[in-house]
Amino acid sequence: MAISFGDNARVATTPLTTALGLAGLTGAVYGETTPSITGVEVVGEATHDYAINVRLDGREESLWFAPELLEFVGHAPGTEIVIGDRRLIRSESGEWIEE
């Protein structure tokens, strides 16, 4: 399943993520980017020039990951975001529903 904004993700266990102490950690997806344009530092190799930002539980910083280093955990139903005067709530199917 494709991982997108608002989803929960787990860092896959690989030699790289284990060495960095990140394997198995979970967190919320905060965004996505094109590393060649934004210049972000990516954990793993962004072979398709695409990276996903995850704020790992219990940590202050968020990290950018190559997508193949992340596993989908869930859509985090009930998550709320506010954009201007719009309030959106995440459904179990992953849709953002305006309230």
N, C-alpha and C positions, 0 to 999 in steps of 0.2 A: 504494500500500500504506500502511496506517495505521502510523504510527511509535509505538512503545511503549517502556516501560522496558527498558533493556539493549541496545536497538538502536544501531547506528551511523548517524549522520545527517550530511548535508552542508548547509551554508548556501547557499541558492539565490542566484544572481546577480541582484540587483535594484538600482535606483538607491539605495535605502536601505542595503542590506547592503554595496554597494560603497563608499558614502560613509563607512560606519562601519569599513571595513577588515575585514569579516567574510565577504564573498563567497568561496565555495569552501572555506572552512575546514571541517574535519570534527571529530566528537567523539562521545562516548557520551551517550545519553539517560539522565538521572538521575531524572526525574519529570515529573509533569504537575500542573496546578492550575487553579483558577477564579480569575482575577485580581481579579474584583470582590469576592471574599471575602478573599483573602490579601493583596491590595494590592501584588503584585509589579510591578516595572517590566518591561514587555514590549517586545522589539524587534519592531516592526510593530504592526499593529492587530488586537487579539484580538476580531474581530467576533463570534465565537461564545462569548465569555467562556471561552476555553480557551487554555492556553499550555503549551509543552513546554520543560523544562529540559535544556540540553545543556552538558556540560563539554567545551569545545573543546580539542583536542590542543595541548599546549605552552603552555597558559594556566592560571593559578592559579584564576581565577574561572569560575563557570558563569553562563550567561545564559538568560533566559526568552525564547522565541520564539513568535510567532504560527505555527501549524502550516503555513500556506501558504509560509512562508519556509524550510522544511526539506525536504530530499529524502532518502528512504530509501536507505541504502547497504547494510546487511546486518544480520543478527541477532546478530552477534558470537558464533558458536558457540564453546563452551569457556569462556565467561565463568562465573565461580563467584561465588555469593553465599552468605552464612551468615546465617540468621535464627534466633537462639537456638541450639538444638542441631541444626537442620536445615541441610543443605548441598545447594544446588541448582546444577545445571550447565545452561547454555543449549545446546540442540540446534540443528542446522542449520535446522530448521523454525521455530525461535523459541520452542519450548516450554521450560519450566523443568522439569528432571527431577531428582527427589530422589535423592541417592546414599546 
